Amino acid sequence: MQFQVTYIEFDTEGDDEMTAYDKDELHSEYIGTIWEADDGDDLIEELTCASGWCIKSIDYRIILDDIDVPECEAPFEIDYTTQD
C-alpha cells in the first residue's frame, strides 16, 4: 500500500544540539512524502529507519490507486427516427 504523510513529529527531546529550525526542517522533509509499506506499523518503521529518529506522532492517508474497475462495453445506438 502507499501512504502519504500528512503530519509527523519526531522524538527529538534528547538532542540538545538540535535547534527549533532544525526540527522544523526535519518535519517538513517528510510532510507530503509518499511511502510504500504493508501497514501503519511498517510505515512507522520505514520512516524511523530513513530519518534516524523515533516517531512521536504521525498522521497519514492511504492512497487508493489500485482500484480495479471492471471494463464493460455498452453499445450506444441513437435512433434518429424519433427526433425532430
PyRosetta script that sets phi, psi and omega in degrees:
from pyrosetta import init, pose_from_sequence

init()
pose = pose_from_sequence("MQFQVTYIEFDTEGDDEMTAYDKDELHSEYIGTIWEADDGDDLIEELTCASGWCIKSIDYRIILDDIDVPECEAPFEIDYTTQD")
pose.set_psi(1, 156.5)
pose.set_omega(1, 176.0)
pose.set_phi(2, -108.8)
pose.set_psi(2, 139.7)
pose.set_omega(2, -179.4)
pose.set_phi(3, -124.9)
pose.set_psi(3, 142.5)
pose.set_omega(3, 173.1)
pose.set_phi(4, -115.5)
pose.set_psi(4, 124.8)
pose.set_omega(4, -179.2)
pose.set_phi(5, -75.4)
pose.set_psi(5, 122.2)
pose.set_omega(5, 178.4)
pose.set_phi(6, -103.2)
pose.set_psi(6, -23.3)
pose.set_omega(6, 176.3)
pose.set_phi(7, -156.2)
pose.set_psi(7, 141.7)
pose.set_omega(7, 176.3)
pose.set_phi(8, -150.9)
pose.set_psi(8, 141.0)
pose.set_omega(8, 175.2)
pose.set_phi(9, -132.5)
pose.set_psi(9, 122.7)
pose.set_omega(9, 179.8)
pose.set_phi(10, -91.9)
pose.set_psi(10, 153.1)
pose.set_omega(10, 178.2)
pose.set_phi(11, -86.5)
pose.set_psi(11, 87.7)
pose.set_omega(11, -177.5)
pose.set_phi(12, -108.8)
pose.set_psi(12, 16.4)
pose.set_omega(12, -175.6)
pose.set_phi(13, -65.0)
pose.set_psi(13, -27.7)
pose.set_omega(13, -178.4)
pose.set_phi(14, -79.9)
pose.set_psi(14, -8.8)
pose.set_omega(14, -176.7)
pose.set_phi(15, -101.2)
pose.set_psi(15, 102.6)
pose.set_omega(15, -178.8)
pose.set_phi(16, -75.1)
pose.set_psi(16, -19.4)
pose.set_omega(16, -178.4)
pose.set_phi(17, -80.6)
pose.set_psi(17, -15.3)
pose.set_omega(17, -176.7)
pose.set_phi(18, -83.0)
pose.set_psi(18, 121.8)
pose.set_omega(18, -179.4)
pose.set_phi(19, -82.8)
pose.set_psi(19, 168.8)
pose.set_omega(19, 177.2)
pose.set_phi(20, -61.8)
pose.set_psi(20, -36.9)
pose.set_omega(20, 177.6)
pose.set_phi(21, -63.1)
pose.set_psi(21, -43.7)
pose.set_omega(21, 178.9)
pose.set_phi(22, -62.6)
pose.set_psi(22, -39.5)
pose.set_omega(22, 178.6)
pose.set_phi(23, -64.5)
pose.set_psi(23, -42.8)
pose.set_omega(23, 177.8)
pose.set_phi(24, -63.9)
pose.set_psi(24, -40.6)
pose.set_omega(24, 178.1)
pose.set_phi(25, -63.4)
pose.set_psi(25, -41.7)
pose.set_omega(25, 178.8)
pose.set_phi(26, -61.6)
pose.set_psi(26, -46.2)
pose.set_omega(26, -179.9)
pose.set_phi(27, -64.3)
pose.set_psi(27, -43.9)
pose.set_omega(27, -176.6)
pose.set_phi(28, -69.0)
pose.set_psi(28, -21.3)
pose.set_omega(28, 176.8)
pose.set_phi(29, -64.3)
pose.set_psi(29, -27.9)
pose.set_omega(29, -173.0)
pose.set_phi(30, -106.8)
pose.set_psi(30, -17.2)
pose.set_omega(30, 179.0)
pose.set_phi(31, -66.5)
pose.set_psi(31, 127.2)
pose.set_omega(31, 179.2)
pose.set_phi(32, 88.2)
pose.set_psi(32, -7.8)
pose.set_omega(32, -178.9)
pose.set_phi(33, -75.8)
pose.set_psi(33, 151.6)
pose.set_omega(33, -178.8)
pose.set_phi(34, -110.4)
pose.set_psi(34, 133.0)
pose.set_omega(34, -175.9)
pose.set_phi(35, -127.8)
pose.set_psi(35, 145.9)
pose.set_omega(35, 174.4)
pose.set_phi(36, -97.0)
pose.set_psi(36, 124.2)
pose.set_omega(36, -179.5)
pose.set_phi(37, -153.3)
pose.set_psi(37, 161.2)
pose.set_omega(37, 179.9)
pose.set_phi(38, -75.6)
pose.set_psi(38, -38.4)
pose.set_omega(38, -179.5)
pose.set_phi(39, -160.6)
pose.set_psi(39, -174.1)
pose.set_omega(39, -177.9)
pose.set_phi(40, -61.7)
pose.set_psi(40, -38.5)
pose.set_omega(40, 178.8)
pose.set_phi(41, -66.3)
pose.set_psi(41, -39.9)
pose.set_omega(41, 177.9)
pose.set_phi(42, -66.5)
pose.set_psi(42, -36.4)
pose.set_omega(42, 176.4)
pose.set_phi(43, -60.7)
pose.set_psi(43, -45.1)
pose.set_omega(43, 179.2)
pose.set_phi(44, -61.3)
pose.set_psi(44, -41.7)
pose.set_omega(44, 178.9)
pose.set_phi(45, -64.9)
pose.set_psi(45, -41.8)
pose.set_omega(45, 178.0)
pose.set_phi(46, -60.8)
pose.set_psi(46, -45.6)
pose.set_omega(46, -179.2)
pose.set_phi(47, -67.3)
pose.set_psi(47, -38.3)
pose.set_omega(47, 178.2)
pose.set_phi(48, -63.6)
pose.set_psi(48, -44.1)
pose.set_omega(48, 179.0)
pose.set_phi(49, -66.1)
pose.set_psi(49, -40.6)
pose.set_omega(49, -177.5)
pose.set_phi(50, -69.8)
pose.set_psi(50, -39.4)
pose.set_omega(50, -175.0)
pose.set_phi(51, -89.9)
pose.set_psi(51, -28.1)
pose.set_omega(51, -175.1)
pose.set_phi(52, 84.5)
pose.set_psi(52, 8.6)
pose.set_omega(52, -179.0)
pose.set_phi(53, -125.3)
pose.set_psi(53, 145.4)
pose.set_omega(53, 172.4)
pose.set_phi(54, -72.4)
pose.set_psi(54, 152.0)
pose.set_omega(54, -177.8)
pose.set_phi(55, -99.1)
pose.set_psi(55, 127.6)
pose.set_omega(55, 179.8)
pose.set_phi(56, -88.5)
pose.set_psi(56, -40.4)
pose.set_omega(56, -178.2)
pose.set_phi(57, -153.8)
pose.set_psi(57, 143.8)
pose.set_omega(57, -179.5)
pose.set_phi(58, -150.6)
pose.set_psi(58, 144.2)
pose.set_omega(58, 169.9)
pose.set_phi(59, -128.1)
pose.set_psi(59, 143.1)
pose.set_omega(59, -179.7)
pose.set_phi(60, -151.9)
pose.set_psi(60, 167.0)
pose.set_omega(60, 173.5)
pose.set_phi(61, -126.9)
pose.set_psi(61, 148.2)
pose.set_omega(61, 178.4)
pose.set_phi(62, -89.4)
pose.set_psi(62, 131.3)
pose.set_omega(62, -179.9)
pose.set_phi(63, -93.5)
pose.set_psi(63, 117.9)
pose.set_omega(63, -179.1)
pose.set_phi(64, -100.0)
pose.set_psi(64, 90.3)
pose.set_omega(64, 179.1)
pose.set_phi(65, -115.5)
pose.set_psi(65, 0.4)
pose.set_omega(65, -177.4)
pose.set_phi(66, -104.7)
pose.set_psi(66, 28.9)
pose.set_omega(66, -177.8)
pose.set_phi(67, -73.4)
pose.set_psi(67, 124.0)
pose.set_omega(67, 178.4)
pose.set_phi(68, -85.8)
pose.set_psi(68, 116.9)
pose.set_omega(68, 177.9)
pose.set_phi(69, -109.0)
pose.set_psi(69, 122.2)
pose.set_omega(69, -178.7)
pose.set_phi(70, -67.1)
pose.set_psi(70, 138.1)
pose.set_omega(70, 177.3)
pose.set_phi(71, -86.6)
pose.set_psi(71, 138.8)
pose.set_omega(71, 177.4)
pose.set_phi(72, -142.1)
pose.set_psi(72, 148.5)
pose.set_omega(72, 177.6)
pose.set_phi(73, -109.3)
pose.set_psi(73, 119.8)
pose.set_omega(73, 177.9)
pose.set_phi(74, -117.9)
pose.set_psi(74, 109.9)
pose.set_omega(74, 179.3)
pose.set_phi(75, -65.9)
pose.set_psi(75, 136.3)
pose.set_omega(75, -179.5)
pose.set_phi(76, -119.8)
pose.set_psi(76, 109.3)
pose.set_omega(76, -179.1)
pose.set_phi(77, -112.9)
pose.set_psi(77, 139.3)
pose.set_omega(77, 178.8)
pose.set_phi(78, -106.5)
pose.set_psi(78, 130.1)
pose.set_omega(78, 177.3)
pose.set_phi(79, -99.7)
pose.set_psi(79, 99.1)
pose.set_omega(79, -177.2)
pose.set_phi(80, -75.5)
pose.set_psi(80, -10.2)
pose.set_omega(80, -176.3)
pose.set_phi(81, -72.9)
pose.set_psi(81, -21.6)
pose.set_omega(81, -178.5)
pose.set_phi(82, -96.6)
pose.set_psi(82, -1.4)
pose.set_omega(82, -179.6)
pose.set_phi(83, -95.5)
pose.set_psi(83, 145.4)
pose.set_omega(83, 177.0)
pose.set_phi(84, -79.1)
pose.dump_pdb("model.pdb")
